Amino acid sequence: MKFTIFQESRIGRRKNNQDRIAHCYSRDSLLMVLADGMGGHLHGEVASQIAVQYMTHVFQREAQPKLHDPVMFLSRELSLAHHAILDYALEKGLREAPRTTVVACIVQDGHACWAHAGDSRLYLLRDNRIHVQTHDHSRVQLMMDQGLLDTKSAATHPNRNRVYSCLGGTHLPQIEFSRRTPLQSGDVIALCTDGVWGPLGNEGLLRGLTAENPMIAVPRVLSEAEDIAGASCDNLSIIVMAWREGIGDDDNLPVETVSTQTMALSDFTTRMDTFDKHHRLSASEMMLSDDDIEMAIQEINAAIQKFSDTDPK
């Protein structure tokens, strides 16, 4: 595989960052996963961390060098991530389980497939247009589907952040799956939270992501979203992958292009923004001690390990 990939998460104007993002690849398979936690003090971060860390953990175990069935992987592991969040809430005695939106994508054998719950989005950009976009699981989107709201009104609607499908919470998630989609050279796949697509809209994202290398485009897109959102800026997170397979002349590829051809069958490269990193950025505001952070990390790891050990594969 040949691709260029870059991810970044920013806290925006919030006191803490409940978003989590990761990508991981073997010789023949690539996982991208993004989650936007919802909940009170600490718990939203826990839900998103469990979702992202669990998916990455199982991917590293199974993609050697590729997954047997990417769609089945997404279906099974997103469901188990949901139950891992519920189990964490039960062990902690929480009155309500924390929740998180999620969007995850697998690229393998020149095809992409993805799944999502909530309003974190995936875009497939091709030939300077939006070729595919996920459909939000939100109340506002339902109203738009029924012709009760237009795009402009939806952007400022008081219920625009209400979602009806997520991991965690009291209801089983309604996870939506894509078709297996062949990729073309130059395709761009972007996963992002509503803190990014909300201020920019589709036109802003398209304009920002199709013109340049993801290494340059991503920071600019996030800065533009921050400027537009102003004082109400939410957490902002995005993963962008530009597909380079099929481009004959390597001299024309960005120097950051990944080529997995020489990787060993059991090798992985992983980039995941960790729980510890996010909270140390804002620990004084949240009044979390190092012991609080360490305890949360241990509890998250225990929840992930429990469901990983019982995964039927």
Sequence and secondary structure as in RCSB ss.txt:
>XXXX:A:sequence
MKFTIFQESRIGRRKNNQDRIAHCYSRDSLLMVLADGMGGHLHGEVASQIAVQYMTHVFQREAQPKLHDPVMFLS
RELSLAHHAILDYALEKGLREAPRTTVVACIVQDGHACWAHAGDSRLYLLRDNRIHVQTHDHSRVQLMMDQGLLD
TKSAATHPNRNRVYSCLGGTHLPQIEFSRRTPLQSGDVIALCTDGVWGPLGNEGLLRGLTAENPMIAVPRVLSEA
EDIAGASCDNLSIIVMAWREGIGDDDNLPVETVSTQTMALSDFTTRMDTFDKHHRLSASEMMLSDDDIEMAIQEI
NAAIQKFSDTDPK
>XXXX:A:secstr
 EEEEEEEEE TTSSS  EEEEEEE SSEEEEEEEEEESSTTHHHHHHHHHHHHHHHHHHHH SSS S HHHHHH
HHHHHHHHHHHHHHHHHT SS  EEEEEEEEEETTEEEEEEESS EEEEEETTEEEEE    BHHHHHHHTTS  
HHHHHT TTTT BS  EESSS    EE   EE  TT EEEEE HHHHHHHHHHHHHHHHSSS HHHHHHHHHHHH
HHHHGGG   EEEEEEEE TT   GGGS TT EE TT  TT  EEEE  HHHHHHTSHHHHT  HHHHHHHHHHH
HHHHHHHHHT   
